[in-house]
Amino acid sequence: ASYAVRGADAGVPQFGKGARATAQLIDGRDRTGKVVRQIEVRFPPAVATENAPRAYDYEVEARLTKGVVTRTVIAKRVYSPRFHFPPRLDTEDVVCRFALDELSDNHDSIRFMIRPCNAWGEAGEPLATRPESFDPAPPRYAF
């Protein structure tokens, strides 16, 4: 069958029941090795089912809310760390990081929406983190 025909027949990947996404503030490193504050988004890989393939990649959107207005400020595409392994070995959490300087600081909360996508770019139902406010200041320790 042709690529177009297979794409028309392909199912859309979905996250498993009970799947959860989390976001936390970390001290990460940029490409030069400099320490930068980042938000790390973690979620489980979408698994194959009888009607749908496993995810080819994931779209992760950062949505900022200020008052009653919510807008997507940046979206990234990421692969599962073991996307090239057989499905039974693709079980590690997928991680996507956003540097704080990629995001506006003019917001009340941030929420991340994650969609599993098939090889034809069709996206499944999103998984979302809780809306949170992240203090960009590094933690201070009392001694």
C-alpha positions as CSV (number, residue, x, y, z in Angstrom):
1,A,0.0,0.0,0.0
2,S,1.1,3.5,-0.7
3,Y,2.3,5.9,2.0
4,A,-0.9,8.0,1.7
5,V,-3.1,4.9,2.0
6,R,-1.3,3.7,5.1
7,G,-1.6,7.1,6.6
8,A,-5.3,7.2,6.0
9,D,-5.6,3.8,7.8
10,A,-3.2,4.6,10.7
11,G,-4.7,5.1,14.1
12,V,-3.8,8.0,16.3
13,P,-1.6,7.2,19.4
14,Q,-3.0,7.7,22.8
15,F,-1.6,7.8,26.3
16,G,-2.5,4.9,28.6
17,K,-5.1,5.1,31.3
18,G,-3.8,6.8,34.4
19,A,-0.9,8.5,32.5
20,R,0.4,11.7,34.3
21,A,2.6,14.5,33.2
22,T,4.7,16.5,35.7
23,A,6.7,19.7,35.5
24,Q,9.4,20.8,37.9
25,L,11.9,23.6,38.1
26,I,15.5,22.4,37.8
27,D,19.0,23.7,37.4
28,G,19.9,22.4,33.9
29,R,22.7,23.2,31.5
30,D,22.6,24.9,28.2
31,R,24.7,23.7,25.1
32,T,27.7,25.6,26.4
33,G,27.6,24.0,29.8
34,K,26.3,27.1,31.6
35,V,23.8,26.4,34.4
36,V,20.4,27.8,33.6
37,R,17.0,27.5,35.3
38,Q,14.7,25.2,33.3
39,I,11.3,23.6,33.6
40,E,11.5,19.9,33.0
41,V,8.3,18.2,31.7
42,R,8.1,14.4,32.2
43,F,5.5,12.0,30.8
44,P,5.2,8.3,30.0
45,P,5.5,7.1,26.4
46,A,2.2,6.5,24.5
47,V,1.9,2.8,24.0
48,A,0.6,0.9,20.9
49,T,-2.9,-0.5,21.1
50,E,-4.9,-2.8,18.8
51,N,-6.3,0.3,17.0
52,A,-3.4,2.7,17.2
53,P,0.4,2.7,16.8
54,R,2.8,3.9,19.4
55,A,3.8,7.5,19.2
56,Y,6.3,8.6,16.6
57,D,7.1,11.8,18.5
58,Y,5.4,14.2,20.9
59,E,4.4,17.9,20.7
60,V,4.9,19.7,24.0
61,E,3.2,23.2,24.3
62,A,3.9,25.7,27.0
63,R,0.7,27.6,27.7
64,L,0.8,30.7,29.8
65,T,-2.2,32.2,31.6
66,K,-2.6,35.8,32.7
67,G,-6.0,36.6,34.1
68,V,-8.5,35.0,31.8
69,V,-6.2,34.9,28.7
70,T,-4.3,31.7,27.9
71,R,-1.9,31.5,25.0
72,T,0.7,29.0,23.7
73,V,4.1,30.7,23.7
74,I,6.3,27.9,22.5
75,A,6.0,24.3,21.2
76,K,8.6,21.7,20.9
77,R,8.7,18.2,19.3
78,V,10.6,15.5,21.2
79,Y,11.2,11.8,20.8
80,S,11.0,9.1,23.4
81,P,14.5,8.3,24.6
82,R,14.0,4.7,23.3
83,F,11.9,5.3,20.2
84,H,14.3,3.2,18.1
85,F,13.9,0.2,20.4
86,P,11.0,-2.4,20.2
87,P,7.9,-1.2,22.0
88,R,8.4,-3.5,25.0
89,L,11.7,-1.6,25.8
90,D,10.3,1.9,25.2
91,T,9.2,2.4,28.8
92,E,11.3,5.3,30.1
93,D,9.7,8.7,30.7
94,V,10.0,11.2,27.9
95,V,11.6,14.5,29.0
96,C,11.3,17.9,27.4
97,R,13.0,21.0,28.9
98,F,12.2,24.7,28.6
99,A,14.7,27.3,29.7
100,L,13.0,30.0,31.8
101,D,14.3,32.7,29.4
102,E,12.2,31.0,26.6
103,L,9.0,31.8,28.5
104,S,7.6,35.2,29.4
105,D,7.6,36.1,33.1
106,N,4.4,38.0,32.6
107,H,1.9,35.3,33.6
108,D,0.0,33.8,36.6
109,S,0.5,30.2,35.7
110,I,2.1,27.8,33.2
111,R,0.6,24.6,32.0
112,F,2.2,22.1,29.5
113,M,0.1,20.2,27.0
114,I,1.6,17.0,25.5
115,R,0.2,15.3,22.4
116,P,1.4,12.0,21.0
117,C,1.7,12.1,17.2
118,N,1.9,9.3,14.7
119,A,4.3,9.2,11.7
120,W,1.7,11.2,9.6
121,G,1.5,14.1,12.1
122,E,-1.9,13.3,13.5
123,A,-2.1,14.0,17.2
124,G,-3.9,12.0,19.9
125,E,-5.7,13.3,23.0
126,P,-3.4,15.6,25.1
127,L,-2.0,15.0,28.5
128,A,-1.6,18.1,30.7
129,T,0.4,19.2,33.7
130,R,-1.3,21.1,36.5
131,P,-1.2,24.8,36.1
132,E,1.7,26.1,38.2
133,S,3.6,29.2,39.0
134,F,7.4,28.7,39.0
135,D,9.6,31.1,41.0
136,P,12.5,31.8,38.7
137,A,14.9,32.6,41.5
138,P,17.3,29.8,42.5
139,P,16.5,28.1,45.8
140,R,18.2,29.7,48.8
141,Y,19.5,27.4,51.5
142,A,19.6,28.3,55.2
143,F,22.6,26.9,57.2
